[in-house]
Amino acid sequence: MARKANYDVKIEAIEAKIEKHKEALKTLKAQLEDVKGKRAKDSYKELTEYMSANNISAAEVLKRLAG
């Protein structure tokens, strides 16, 4: 006679794996946002240093970008 599968146990195991991966995904998304924020901060710093070194105002930058 064939052994009957215990679907409830299998379902619980799969649901537990899903929850584990949801938490890992949540953590990775938070890390991604942190890195993106740091990149934006560094880019802004680089831009302002360049503007300062070359005596360029924000208005001039916007004018050049628009034109």
N, CA, C and O atoms as CSV, one atom per row, in Angstrom:
chain,resi,resn,atom,element,x,y,z
A,1,MET,N,N,0.835,-1.178,0.000
A,1,MET,CA,C,0.000,0.000,0.000
A,1,MET,C,C,0.883,1.246,0.000
A,1,MET,O,O,1.881,1.310,0.718
A,2,ALA,N,N,0.512,2.217,-0.797
A,2,ALA,CA,C,1.284,3.451,-0.908
A,2,ALA,C,C,1.124,4.294,0.345
A,2,ALA,O,O,0.062,4.338,0.966
A,3,ARG,N,N,2.207,4.955,0.689
A,3,ARG,CA,C,2.198,5.829,1.872
A,3,ARG,C,C,1.469,7.126,1.533
A,3,ARG,O,O,1.715,7.719,0.483
A,4,LYS,N,N,0.585,7.564,2.404
A,4,LYS,CA,C,-0.192,8.779,2.177
A,4,LYS,C,C,0.647,9.999,2.567
A,4,LYS,O,O,1.238,10.047,3.646
A,5,ALA,N,N,0.682,10.965,1.680
A,5,ALA,CA,C,1.457,12.176,1.929
A,5,ALA,C,C,0.758,13.040,2.968
A,5,ALA,O,O,-0.468,13.140,2.998
A,6,ASN,N,N,1.565,13.661,3.816
A,6,ASN,CA,C,1.009,14.562,4.820
A,6,ASN,C,C,1.122,15.979,4.272
A,6,ASN,O,O,2.132,16.658,4.454
A,7,TYR,N,N,0.069,16.401,3.605
A,7,TYR,CA,C,0.081,17.694,2.937
A,7,TYR,C,C,0.149,18.861,3.912
A,7,TYR,O,O,0.743,19.892,3.597
A,8,ASP,N,N,-0.443,18.718,5.080
A,8,ASP,CA,C,-0.420,19.803,6.049
A,8,ASP,C,C,1.010,20.133,6.472
A,8,ASP,O,O,1.363,21.305,6.605
A,9,VAL,N,N,1.819,19.125,6.681
A,9,VAL,CA,C,3.212,19.331,7.070
A,9,VAL,C,C,3.980,19.989,5.926
A,9,VAL,O,O,4.777,20.898,6.158
A,10,LYS,N,N,3.750,19.543,4.706
A,10,LYS,CA,C,4.426,20.119,3.555
A,10,LYS,C,C,4.020,21.577,3.356
A,10,LYS,O,O,4.859,22.426,3.055
A,11,ILE,N,N,2.738,21.859,3.525
A,11,ILE,CA,C,2.249,23.231,3.378
A,11,ILE,C,C,2.876,24.130,4.426
A,11,ILE,O,O,3.310,25.238,4.109
A,12,GLU,N,N,2.932,23.676,5.664
A,12,GLU,CA,C,3.539,24.466,6.736
A,12,GLU,C,C,5.013,24.732,6.454
A,12,GLU,O,O,5.500,25.835,6.699
A,13,ALA,N,N,5.724,23.739,5.945
A,13,ALA,CA,C,7.143,23.898,5.643
A,13,ALA,C,C,7.349,24.934,4.539
A,13,ALA,O,O,8.250,25.770,4.615
A,14,ILE,N,N,6.514,24.865,3.529
A,14,ILE,CA,C,6.630,25.828,2.426
A,14,ILE,C,C,6.278,27.228,2.903
A,14,ILE,O,O,6.957,28.187,2.538
A,15,GLU,N,N,5.235,27.366,3.709
A,15,GLU,CA,C,4.857,28.675,4.239
A,15,GLU,C,C,5.964,29.261,5.111
A,15,GLU,O,O,6.200,30.469,5.086
A,16,ALA,N,N,6.640,28.417,5.877
A,16,ALA,CA,C,7.749,28.871,6.712
A,16,ALA,C,C,8.897,29.379,5.842
A,16,ALA,O,O,9.524,30.388,6.163
A,17,LYS,N,N,9.168,28.687,4.753
A,17,LYS,CA,C,10.220,29.124,3.830
A,17,LYS,C,C,9.858,30.461,3.193
A,17,LYS,O,O,10.713,31.332,3.035
A,18,ILE,N,N,8.604,30.618,2.834
A,18,ILE,CA,C,8.146,31.877,2.239
A,18,ILE,C,C,8.350,33.020,3.214
A,18,ILE,O,O,8.846,34.078,2.826
A,19,GLU,N,N,7.981,32.831,4.463
A,19,GLU,CA,C,8.148,33.882,5.473
A,19,GLU,C,C,9.619,34.226,5.671
A,19,GLU,O,O,9.979,35.396,5.800
A,20,LYS,N,N,10.461,33.203,5.695
A,20,LYS,CA,C,11.904,33.418,5.857
A,20,LYS,C,C,12.430,34.284,4.712
A,20,LYS,O,O,13.196,35.222,4.932
A,21,HIS,N,N,12.017,33.965,3.510
A,21,HIS,CA,C,12.490,34.718,2.349
A,21,HIS,C,C,11.895,36.120,2.299
A,21,HIS,O,O,12.543,37.049,1.815
A,22,LYS,N,N,10.681,36.284,2.790
A,22,LYS,CA,C,10.083,37.620,2.859
A,22,LYS,C,C,10.912,38.516,3.761
A,22,LYS,O,O,11.161,39.674,3.427
A,23,GLU,N,N,11.337,37.996,4.892
A,23,GLU,CA,C,12.165,38.770,5.820
A,23,GLU,C,C,13.516,39.104,5.200
A,23,GLU,O,O,14.018,40.218,5.346
A,24,ALA,N,N,14.099,38.133,4.508
A,24,ALA,CA,C,15.388,38.378,3.849
A,24,ALA,C,C,15.227,39.442,2.770
A,24,ALA,O,O,16.087,40.310,2.624
A,25,LEU,N,N,14.144,39.383,2.019
A,25,LEU,CA,C,13.881,40.366,0.973
A,25,LEU,C,C,13.682,41.754,1.576
A,25,LEU,O,O,14.167,42.749,1.036
A,26,LYS,N,N,12.976,41.811,2.680
A,26,LYS,CA,C,12.760,43.088,3.366
A,26,LYS,C,C,14.096,43.694,3.802
A,26,LYS,O,O,14.312,44.896,3.650
A,27,THR,N,N,14.973,42.880,4.331
A,27,THR,CA,C,16.295,43.333,4.758
A,27,THR,C,C,17.110,43.819,3.560
A,27,THR,O,O,17.767,44.857,3.632
A,28,LEU,N,N,17.065,43.073,2.470
A,28,LEU,CA,C,17.808,43.468,1.271
A,28,LEU,C,C,17.293,44.773,0.686
A,28,LEU,O,O,18.078,45.596,0.215
A,29,LYS,N,N,15.982,44.968,0.712
A,29,LYS,CA,C,15.405,46.219,0.201
A,29,LYS,C,C,15.860,47.403,1.059
A,29,LYS,O,O,16.142,48.480,0.533
A,30,ALA,N,N,15.930,47.207,2.363
A,30,ALA,CA,C,16.396,48.268,3.260
A,30,ALA,C,C,17.865,48.589,2.975
A,30,ALA,O,O,18.255,49.756,2.950
A,31,GLN,N,N,18.668,47.560,2.762
A,31,GLN,CA,C,20.082,47.767,2.438
A,31,GLN,C,C,20.229,48.501,1.112
A,31,GLN,O,O,21.087,49.373,0.974
A,32,LEU,N,N,19.401,48.155,0.144
A,32,LEU,CA,C,19.440,48.802,-1.157
A,32,LEU,C,C,19.125,50.295,-1.030
A,32,LEU,O,O,19.816,51.127,-1.617
A,33,GLU,N,N,18.104,50.627,-0.281
A,33,GLU,CA,C,17.753,52.036,-0.081
A,33,GLU,C,C,18.868,52.794,0.631
A,33,GLU,O,O,19.125,53.958,0.323
A,34,ASP,N,N,19.523,52.144,1.573
A,34,ASP,CA,C,20.638,52.766,2.289
A,34,ASP,C,C,21.787,53.075,1.331
A,34,ASP,O,O,22.349,54.169,1.361
A,35,VAL,N,N,22.129,52.117,0.490
A,35,VAL,CA,C,23.226,52.304,-0.461
A,35,VAL,C,C,22.860,53.380,-1.484
A,35,VAL,O,O,23.703,54.204,-1.840
A,36,LYS,N,N,21.622,53.382,-1.957
A,36,LYS,CA,C,21.194,54.416,-2.901
A,36,LYS,C,C,21.282,55.801,-2.260
A,36,LYS,O,O,21.680,56.765,-2.913
A,37,GLY,N,N,20.917,55.897,-1.002
A,37,GLY,CA,C,21.008,57.171,-0.296
A,37,GLY,C,C,22.439,57.642,-0.160
A,37,GLY,O,O,22.728,58.825,-0.340
A,38,LYS,N,N,23.342,56.718,0.159
A,38,LYS,CA,C,24.759,57.066,0.266
A,38,LYS,C,C,25.324,57.502,-1.077
A,38,LYS,O,O,26.120,58.439,-1.150
A,39,ARG,N,N,24.909,56.817,-2.142
A,39,ARG,CA,C,25.373,57.188,-3.483
A,39,ARG,C,C,24.897,58.596,-3.834
A,39,ARG,O,O,25.665,59.401,-4.361
A,40,ALA,N,N,23.642,58.886,-3.543
A,40,ALA,CA,C,23.103,60.220,-3.845
A,40,ALA,C,C,23.831,61.288,-3.045
A,40,ALA,O,O,24.125,62.365,-3.566
A,41,LYS,N,N,24.124,60.996,-1.782
A,41,LYS,CA,C,24.839,61.949,-0.934
A,41,LYS,C,C,26.236,62.210,-1.487
A,41,LYS,O,O,26.680,63.358,-1.533
A,42,ASP,N,N,26.929,61.156,-1.905
A,42,ASP,CA,C,28.267,61.312,-2.474
A,42,ASP,C,C,28.226,62.092,-3.784
A,42,ASP,O,O,29.092,62.930,-4.037
A,43,SER,N,N,27.233,61.823,-4.608
A,43,SER,CA,C,27.105,62.538,-5.877
A,43,SER,C,C,26.845,64.018,-5.631
A,43,SER,O,O,27.411,64.878,-6.306
A,44,TYR,N,N,25.992,64.303,-4.669
A,44,TYR,CA,C,25.699,65.694,-4.335
A,44,TYR,C,C,26.952,66.404,-3.826
A,44,TYR,O,O,27.230,67.546,-4.193
A,45,LYS,N,N,27.700,65.708,-2.974
A,45,LYS,CA,C,28.926,66.290,-2.439
A,45,LYS,C,C,29.918,66.571,-3.567
A,45,LYS,O,O,30.539,67.633,-3.601
A,46,GLU,N,N,30.063,65.630,-4.474
A,46,GLU,CA,C,30.979,65.801,-5.604
A,46,GLU,C,C,30.550,66.989,-6.467
A,46,GLU,O,O,31.385,67.786,-6.893
A,47,LEU,N,N,29.251,67.102,-6.722
A,47,LEU,CA,C,28.743,68.206,-7.524
A,47,LEU,C,C,28.981,69.549,-6.851
A,47,LEU,O,O,29.433,70.494,-7.498
A,48,THR,N,N,28.683,69.645,-5.563
A,48,THR,CA,C,28.871,70.924,-4.873
A,48,THR,C,C,30.340,71.299,-4.781
A,48,THR,O,O,30.678,72.479,-4.866
A,49,GLU,N,N,31.222,70.320,-4.607
A,49,GLU,CA,C,32.656,70.607,-4.592
A,49,GLU,C,C,33.122,71.103,-5.957
A,49,GLU,O,O,33.931,72.028,-6.041
A,50,TYR,N,N,32.619,70.496,-7.015
A,50,TYR,CA,C,32.975,70.933,-8.364
A,50,TYR,C,C,32.472,72.355,-8.611
A,50,TYR,O,O,33.193,73.195,-9.149
A,51,MET,N,N,31.236,72.609,-8.214
A,51,MET,CA,C,30.663,73.939,-8.394
A,51,MET,C,C,31.472,74.982,-7.630
A,51,MET,O,O,31.737,76.068,-8.145
A,52,SER,N,N,31.856,74.654,-6.422
A,52,SER,CA,C,32.631,75.574,-5.608
A,52,SER,C,C,34.018,75.813,-6.201
A,52,SER,O,O,34.487,76.950,-6.257
A,53,ALA,N,N,34.661,74.754,-6.635
A,53,ALA,CA,C,36.007,74.872,-7.199
A,53,ALA,C,C,36.014,75.674,-8.493
A,53,ALA,O,O,37.005,76.326,-8.823
A,54,ASN,N,N,34.898,75.622,-9.229
A,54,ASN,CA,C,34.823,76.313,-10.515
A,54,ASN,C,C,33.956,77.565,-10.465
A,54,ASN,O,O,33.631,78.158,-11.494
A,55,ASN,N,N,33.593,77.949,-9.257
A,55,ASN,CA,C,32.805,79.164,-9.044
A,55,ASN,C,C,31.533,79.185,-9.909
A,55,ASN,O,O,31.245,80.155,-10.610
A,56,ILE,N,N,30.791,78.084,-9.829
A,56,ILE,CA,C,29.545,77.955,-10.595
A,56,ILE,C,C,28.380,77.935,-9.607
A,56,ILE,O,O,28.404,77.193,-8.625
A,57,SER,N,N,27.371,78.747,-9.869
A,57,SER,CA,C,26.197,78.781,-8.992
A,57,SER,C,C,25.178,77.724,-9.430
A,57,SER,O,O,25.248,77.184,-10.534
A,58,ALA,N,N,24.250,77.452,-8.548
A,58,ALA,CA,C,23.185,76.504,-8.875
A,58,ALA,C,C,22.353,77.012,-10.047
A,58,ALA,O,O,21.934,76.228,-10.899
A,59,ALA,N,N,22.116,78.309,-10.091
A,59,ALA,CA,C,21.350,78.890,-11.190
A,59,ALA,C,C,22.054,78.659,-12.530
A,59,ALA,O,O,21.406,78.389,-13.541
A,60,GLU,N,N,23.391,78.768,-12.529
A,60,GLU,CA,C,24.151,78.538,-13.758
A,60,GLU,C,C,24.057,77.077,-14.192
A,60,GLU,O,O,23.924,76.781,-15.380
A,61,VAL,N,N,24.126,76.184,-13.239
A,61,VAL,CA,C,24.013,74.755,-13.547
A,61,VAL,C,C,22.653,74.473,-14.167
A,61,VAL,O,O,22.561,73.789,-15.186
A,62,LEU,N,N,21.599,74.997,-13.556
A,62,LEU,CA,C,20.247,74.771,-14.075
A,62,LEU,C,C,20.085,75.370,-15.469
A,62,LEU,O,O,19.439,74.782,-16.336
A,63,LYS,N,N,20.667,76.528,-15.672
A,63,LYS,CA,C,20.594,77.185,-16.982
A,63,LYS,C,C,21.280,76.317,-18.047
A,63,LYS,O,O,20.760,76.145,-19.149
A,64,ARG,N,N,22.448,75.777,-17.700
A,64,ARG,CA,C,23.182,74.930,-18.642
A,64,ARG,C,C,22.429,73.633,-18.932
A,64,ARG,O,O,22.428,73.149,-20.063
A,65,LEU,N,N,21.798,73.083,-17.918
A,65,LEU,CA,C,21.051,71.839,-18.112
A,65,LEU,C,C,19.810,72.071,-18.966
A,65,LEU,O,O,19.450,71.218,-19.777
A,66,ALA,N,N,19.166,73.194,-18.796
A,66,ALA,CA,C,17.943,73.498,-19.529
A,66,ALA,C,C,18.235,73.894,-20.981
A,66,ALA,O,O,17.405,73.685,-21.867
A,67,GLY,N,N,19.389,74.451,-21.207
A,67,GLY,CA,C,19.681,75.005,-22.530
A,67,GLY,C,C,20.455,74.076,-23.335
A,67,GLY,O,O,20.790,74.382,-24.480
